[in-house]
């Protein structure tokens, strides 16, 4: 047995489906203040400073670093390891905490600040930044000091992809750059 709907009911059904029903409007409410203030986490400022005088302490710096096993990889091993288009240094990049030590007895500059890592003196804060760093030290605003040292001999496997042949060709280049150290300071606000 079939039930026959009146045409008017069918029309109302389809018309109501095609029109979006309006969302109910919320009744106005009073916004109350929070009983406790929301604590904001203080933002930290990061500063980077190049360390001067590292070229005079290369033996000490090299003693801190270890040889990078990937430097001895063959061309095929570098390709298989996905190490294309990146510098592979003979010595792995060194990263560790740093200590800043004012050196008022320095005969060249009584405002000098030594940079040490793992107890090894690797250089100095550049003269133009010493006043700023002294102020940060006095105000105890340095939360964390880290050092990154890199440089020396490296090799790089360059990939050249040919769209026409749908193949890659590789060339291995070798070079070196002077060792450098970058001090990163995380400051309290």
Long-range contacts (C-beta under 8 A, 24 or more apart in sequence): 42-188, 42-189, 43-189, 44-143, 44-186, 44-187, 44-188, 44-189, 45-186, 45-187, 45-189, 46-184, 46-185, 46-186, 46-187, 47-184, 47-185, 47-187, 48-182, 48-183, 48-184, 48-185, 49-125, 49-126, 49-129, 49-133, 49-182, 49-183, 49-185, 50-126, 50-180, 50-181, 50-182, 50-183, 51-115, 51-122, 51-123, 51-124, 51-125, 51-126, 51-147, 51-180, 51-181, 51-182, 51-183, 52-123, 52-124, 52-125, 52-126, 52-127, 53-123, 53-124, 54-122, 54-123, 54-149, 54-178, 54-179, 54-180, 54-181, 55-178, 55-179, 56-123, 57-120, 57-121, 57-122, 57-123, 58-179, 60-120, 60-121, 60-122, 61-94, 61-120, 61-122, 61-149, 61-179, 61-181, 62-91, 62-152, 63-120, 64-94, 64-96, 64-117, 64-118, 64-120, 64-122, 64-149, 65-91, 65-92, 65-94, 65-149, 66-91, 66-92, 67-91, 67-92, 68-92, 71-153, 71-154, 71-155, 75-157, 75-170, 75-172, 78-157, 78-172, 79-157, 79-170, 83-157, 84-157, 84-158, 84-159, 84-170, 85-156, 85-157, 85-158, 85-159, 86-156, 87-154, 87-155, 87-156, 88-154, 88-155, 88-156, 88-157, 89-150, 89-151, 89-152, 89-153, 89-154, 90-152, 90-153, 90-154, 91-152, 93-148, 93-149, 93-150, 94-147, 94-148, 94-149, 94-150, 95-146, 95-147, 95-148, 95-149, 96-146, 96-147, 97-144, 97-145, 97-146, 97-147, 98-145, 98-146, 98-147, 98-183, 99-145, 100-125, 100-133, 100-137, 100-142, 100-145, 100-183, 102-134, 102-137, 113-137, 115-147, 115-181, 115-183, 117-147, 117-149, 122-147, 122-149, 122-181, 123-181, 125-183, 136-185, 136-187, 140-188, 141-187, 141-188, 142-185, 142-186, 142-187, 142-188, 143-186, 143-187, 143-188, 144-185, 144-186, 145-183, 145-184, 145-185, 145-186, 146-183, 146-184, 146-186, 147-181, 147-182, 147-183, 147-184, 148-181, 148-182, 148-184, 149-179, 149-180, 149-181, 150-179, 150-180, 151-176, 151-177, 151-178, 151-179, 151-180, 152-176, 152-177, 152-179
